[in-house]
Amino acid sequence: MQRDTQIFDLIQLELHRQQHGIELIASENFVSRQVMEAVGSVLTNKYAEGLPNKRYYGGCEVVDKVEQLAIDRLKSLFGCQWANVQPHSGAQANAAVMLGVLKPGDAILGFDLSHGGHLTHGSPVNFSGKLYSPNFYGVEKETGLINYDTVAEIANACQPKLMICGASSYSRDWDYKRLREIADSVGALLLADISHPAGLIAKGKLNNPIPHCHIITTTTHKTLRGPRGGVIMMGQDFPNPMGETNPKGEIKMMSAILDSAVFPGTQGGPLEHVIAAKAVAFGEALSDEFDTYCNQVIANAKALASAMVKRGYSIISGGTDNHMMLIDLRTKSDELTGKLAEKTLEKCEITINKNTVPFETRSPFVTSGIRLGTSAITTRGLKESHMETLANWIDKALTNHQNDDVLLEIKGQVKDFMKDFPLYG
Ligand SMILES: *Cc1c(COP(=O)(O)O)cnc(C)c1O
């Protein structure tokens, strides 16, 4: 067959884009070559519905070992007793959990999307908001922080079956212990979606949800630096409180409920090539090198946050505990929207995303904020000392957004600067 030059030329273009630019999207990262090798491997050819040693297809003796390695490494990385590594993405992991533990119409309580939550935590445009009955908590206007007393009041008022914590843009740590007390007080299950900070949590840099939350979901491609995908974990298995029984009339364990909620509940065949890449990434994350990486991610985020504050930008909650920050542009200028900031920085090959801020006054397509994260630039080797340079370029670009000459000049400087931090060279 003839080589598909159309697609491979585009992939080459994307490689150059990634090599030249400064990647500040908080949910992105750069995987290792061996993670990419696994994703591009012959394992993509294999059907393996079911679980290791319990498959619906023959010829699974190799992929059984692959998937078991992924499970074992994930369990030792997070110190959990049970894991399913098959969810195709973070959204799929959440869909499986909700299918497993909820009935249509059940009340759920999640972190408000416009305050930093995720679509799959009850947004009306998502299955989670259409199939279940969503309720939300947010941050306080004055502090930008979650007030757990308020969460308790809302939980008491809406009596959720499932409480969800975790976010896509909240720069502070979570009090999982307190959330569990709240969940227990209303008889709810507590799900922690640690998609963003998973890598930092695995290395003990942030509070650990495993002992406190009934179920934990995460993506594998954000701070965890693996292939695009999701997983579900439990610190400890337990009998399902919904009262579901097996054909023998015994109460099913939660692990059985969640396994079947993934397959056949919400997915078909697992992506064994991606599961192999997850195993590789979990192996990498178990190393001391990854510990150093996580320390640097946080140090860079703190340095970037204070460099931005120094230039008159306001960060929701005043700073960061993790890898990211949400900047409210309204204190800097009235005309500067998230959309304009994203477009302007794109012209300089600095990639960020516009983001709603708590108590947003503009539409989600325009927004008043931007979200910056340091996972990807830290993988490339940037250190705290480089964050002033980055903040300078961001500020100069945003204050000169109407001046294409300035933006072009910054673009050239960015490209030169990033040559010192080779990627897939
Ligand atoms: C990114 C994210 C997800 C969704 O992950 P996908 O792999 O894009 O489906 C779910 N929850 C949270 C909190 C996230 O940040």
Ligand as a Chemical Component Dictionary entry (heavy atoms), coordinates in Angstrom:
data_LIG
# 
_chem_comp.id                   LIG 
_chem_comp.type                 NON-POLYMER 
_chem_comp.pdbx_formal_charge   0 
_chem_comp.three_letter_code    LIG 
# 
loop_
_chem_comp_atom.comp_id 
_chem_comp_atom.atom_id 
_chem_comp_atom.alt_atom_id 
_chem_comp_atom.type_symbol 
_chem_comp_atom.charge 
_chem_comp_atom.model_Cartn_x 
_chem_comp_atom.model_Cartn_y 
_chem_comp_atom.model_Cartn_z 
_chem_comp_atom.pdbx_ordinal 
LIG C1 C1 C 0 -9.488  15.865 31.972 1  
LIG C2 C2 C 0 -10.518 15.501 32.943 2  
LIG C3 C3 C 0 -11.449 14.481 32.696 3  
LIG C4 C4 C 0 -11.683 13.876 31.327 4  
LIG O1 O1 O 0 -10.673 13.226 30.759 5  
LIG P1 P1 P 0 -10.771 12.789 29.216 6  
LIG O2 O2 O 0 -9.668  11.786 29.114 7  
LIG O3 O3 O 0 -10.587 14.017 28.416 8  
LIG O4 O4 O 0 -12.106 12.161 29.010 9  
LIG C5 C5 C 0 -12.316 14.108 33.706 10 
LIG N1 N1 N 0 -12.277 14.717 34.899 11 
LIG C6 C6 C 0 -11.426 15.720 35.170 12 
LIG C7 C7 C 0 -11.441 16.352 36.505 13 
LIG C8 C8 C 0 -10.517 16.148 34.197 14 
LIG O5 O5 O 0 -9.698  17.169 34.462 15 
# 
loop_
_chem_comp_bond.comp_id 
_chem_comp_bond.atom_id_1 
_chem_comp_bond.atom_id_2 
_chem_comp_bond.value_order 
_chem_comp_bond.pdbx_ordinal 
LIG C1 C2 SING 1  
LIG C2 C3 SING 2  
LIG C2 C8 DOUB 3  
LIG C3 C4 SING 4  
LIG C3 C5 DOUB 5  
LIG C4 O1 SING 6  
LIG O1 P1 SING 7  
LIG P1 O2 DOUB 8  
LIG P1 O3 SING 9  
LIG P1 O4 SING 10 
LIG C5 N1 SING 11 
LIG N1 C6 DOUB 12 
LIG C6 C7 SING 13 
LIG C6 C8 SING 14 
LIG C8 O5 SING 15 
# 
